[in-house]
Amino acid sequence: MRMVESMLVAAVTRLDVDKVLALAVSEIQSGKDSIEIIEETRQGMTQVGHLYDQGKYFLADLMMSAEIFKDVISLVSDQANAIAVIEPSATILFGTVKKDIHDIGKNLMISLLRFNGYMGVDVAPERFAEGCIEHRASIVCLSGLITQSYDSMRLTVQALEKMGLRPGVKVVIGGLVNEQVRQYTKADYWVKDCSEGVKLCSSLFNLKTHQEIS
């Protein structure tokens, strides 16, 4: 299995679209976890980023790797025979915070988990609080890939506190974040990627993942 994983990472790194999709289909048909397939693709994207930093790849190559990543996400969502999901009773709010428009990671988690409670891009802090009440959500996932988003994350947590919702809501931040950012925003958790985010949300609900046959 490690050989197949290495082949997928290598194919993404080479920007070999046909090979990437063929390997992804093969792994889906073999029953491999969708999150692992996407994680391997992400690793390939990381390698492309390194090559770009070294001057060996160009901006067009960087953009192409992002398109390959989107293609794999679409393929996994459409063709996977089994995908990990959170039970419908577990509602989670997602959103890219105000001042940021990056939403690939957020959309990926939504696609993988098929949650209810999606809040949209460039959401004001007050909308997250309103959404918690409307959807009875117990987890709020905030995404941001620019440093300006940290203040918006902090304001979102403050809005939840102001409306008395904080004790019953766990706040998870993702994107360009770390432990220092978590402490600044007063979020409960931070995750480095979608794979880690899926596992964290599942553990917070203490739910067993189940299979949905497509």
Summary of the structure (lengths in Angstrom):
residues: 214
radius of gyration: 17.8
end to end distance: 24.1
largest distance: 52.2
contacts: 703
relative contact order: 0.13
helix: 57%
strand: 12%
